[in-house]
Amino acid sequence: MADTHTYKFDVKMTCSGCSGAITRVLERAKADGVSEFTVNLETQEVLVTGSIPYEDVLAKIKKTGKEVRGSPLGRDCLVTMH
C-alpha cells in the first residue's frame, strides 16, 4: 500500500470561481491518488491528502492559473505519512 501524505498549499483565490476551479482539478485528481481535499477560500488554503506526489498536486493546482505560494520544504507544506 502506498504511503499517504497530507500537503498544505497557500493558493491566491479571490472568489468562489477560483476555489471552484481548484475543486474541479482536485476532483479529477482522485483518479491519480488524491483521496480527500479541502479548499478554503477564506484562508486561501488547500489541504490535499493522498498517495499522489507533492509535485503532481502542485502542477495540477498551477494549471488553474492560480498563484501558489510556498515550496515543498516550507512551513506551508505539511507532509505526514500514515
N, C-alpha and C positions, 0 to 999 in steps of 0.2 A: 504494500500500500504506500502511496506517495505521501510525503510529508505535507502537512497543511500549514500554510503561512497566513498571517494577517498583516496587511500593508495599509498604512495611512498616507493619504495624499492631500496636500493643500491645493485646491483647484479654484481658480478665479471663475466664479459663477455670479452673474448679476440678475438672473431672472429664472422663472420656472422652466423656460425653454432651454436654458443652459443645463440645469440639473436634469431635465428630461433627456437631453442628448447623451449625457453621461449614463443615465439609467438604461437607455436603449442599447448602448455599446456594451455595458456590463451584462445585460440580459443575454445578448448574443454570445458573450464570452463564457457563459455557463457551459457551453459545449467544449470549451478549451481548458476547463479546470477551475473556473470561478464557482464556488459553492454558495456564497452569500455575499451581499454587499449592502452598504448604507450610503446614501448620498444626502448630505445635509447642506442645503442652500444657505441657511442662516450662518453656520460656522465655516462654510466653504471647505468642508472636509469630506473626503470619500474614504470609507473603510472597505477593504476587499479581503475576503478570506477564501482560500482555495489552494489547490496544488499547482497553480499556474505561476511561472516565474515572475518576479518583480518587473523585469524589463518588458515582458509581454503585456502586463497590465498597463504599465506606463505608456507604451506605444499605442495601445487601444484608446486610452484616455486622450492622449495628444492628437489622435486622428479626429477628434471632435473639434479641434481648433482652439480649445481652451488652454489657458496658461496653467501649467502645473509647476508649483513652487516646491523646491527641495530636491533632495537626492536620496538614493537608497541608503546612504550611510548617515544621513542627517537625523535630527531629532524628530522629524516629521514622518518617519517611516518605522512603524512597529513591525518587527519580524518575530513571530512566535511559532514554535513548532509543537504540534500535538502528537 
